[in-house]
Amino acid sequence: MFVYRACGLINVEVDFHPSNTKQAGPTDILTNLSLPYIDFAAVPPPADTNQDAALLQELRAVQADFEKIKPGVARAELVKLFKQDTGGVAAPPDYQFPFQQPVIFDYRRCDCLMIEVDFDPSDSAMPRPTDVITKVSKPHINAWPGV
């Protein structure tokens, strides 16, 4: 895992193929890279670091909204704070995509912040406000929203 230097809440998972079997080094080859994600559980950095205090404060404010979305919450509550990601497809605001698992949702305040959500299987082919969340991913950062 690597932590963004300007904000200790932003991380990325990285896999390397070692160029030397004895120790990691700068010539190791990157083999896998996760989407950047926000780790709200991260401990705040000491006051003497180069962390961006304003960014850290804003992410802590966003944290409250993300913590409202957890297993057991209905889709109706989720859509107050998040909108379904359309994958770059232009769709009318009231359009409902067929029921699928998982569903990617963009944070309404900033659609580059996103989560993946699973719901209890529905007896309908279309999403319903009463669908119940069963699983929520870590908040991810999509540098290219809508793509």
N, C-alpha and C positions, 0 to 999 in steps of 0.2 A: 504494500500500500504506500502511496505517496500522498503527501499533504501539501495543499497549495500554500505557498509561503505568505501570501497577503491575507489569508483567512484560514485558520486551522480547522474550520468546519467543512471545508471542501476537500474531498479525497478522490483518488482514482486507484483502482486495482490494476497492477501491472505484472505480467509474467515475462520472464527472460529466459533465453537459452544461453547458458554460460559459455563463454569462450575459453574459460580456464576451469578445470574441474576442482581446483583447490579453493578458489575464492571468487566472489563476485567482483566485477570490474567494469570500467568504462567501455570496453569493447564487447560486452554482452549484447546479444541480439534480442530486441523486443519481439515477443511472439503473440502477446495478447494485451489489449488495453480496454478497460471497462469505460462506460460513460462516466463522466465526473458525477459524483453524488454528494449530497449534503449529509454530514453526520452530526445531527443535532445533539447527540449524546457526548460529543467531544468536550473535553475539559477546556474552559477558557484559557487563553494563553497568558503568561505572565505579563505584567504591565510594561516591561522593558523590551518587548519584541517589536519587530517591524510590521506587525499585523495591522490591517486597516480597521481601525476602531469603528468607523461609520458603517462599513460593510458588515462587520461582525454584529453590530447592533441591529441593522436592518434584517439580517438573517435570523437573529433571535426573535424579532417581531413576527417574521414569516412562520417561524417554528410553531407558534400557537395555532395557526390555521392548519398546518400539516398534522399536528397532533390530534385534531378533531376527527381525522379520517383514520378509522381503525376497524378491525373485524367487529361485526354486529351493527354497524351504522348502515342506514338505508341509503340507497342511491339518491333519494330526494335531498338528503343533507349534503352529500358529496357534490352535487351539481350547483349548490349555492356558492361554493368556493372554487370549483374546477369545471372545465368544459371538456367534452370528449375530443381527443386529438383526431383530426381528419386526415392526417398523413399528407397534407398538402392539397387535398381534394377540396375544391370549392363546394360548400354545402350550405343550404339555407340554415339560419340559426335554429329553427324548430325541427330540422331533419333528424330522424332517428336511424342510426345504423343498426343492422340486424344484431341480435344478441351474440356476443363472442366472449372468449376468455383468452388471455387477460385483455383488459381494455386500458388504453393509455389515456390519461387525463392531463390536461395542461392547467396550471394554476392561473386563475383569471387575472390576478394582478400582474403576472409576468409569465407569458406562455413559453418561456424557455425553461421553466421549472415544471417538472412532470413526475407523475407516479403511474405505476401499473397496478391495476386493481382486478381481483377476481371476485365474482359474486356467486351466491348459492345458485345452482342451476334453476333456470326459470322454466315454467311450463309454457312460456310464450316465445315466439321467435324474435320478438321485439323487447327491448329493455323496458322495465317498469320502475316507477318511483319507489315501489316497495321491495325491489331486489335488495338483498342484504350482502354487504361486503364480507368476504371470508379471508381475504389476503391483500396486503398492501406492500408494495416494494419500498425501498429507500427512495427518497426524493432525488431524482436525477436532474442533471443540467444538460439541456439540449442547446448547443450553440447555434443551431440552425432551425429555429422553430418553423413548423409548417412544412419541413422537408423530410 
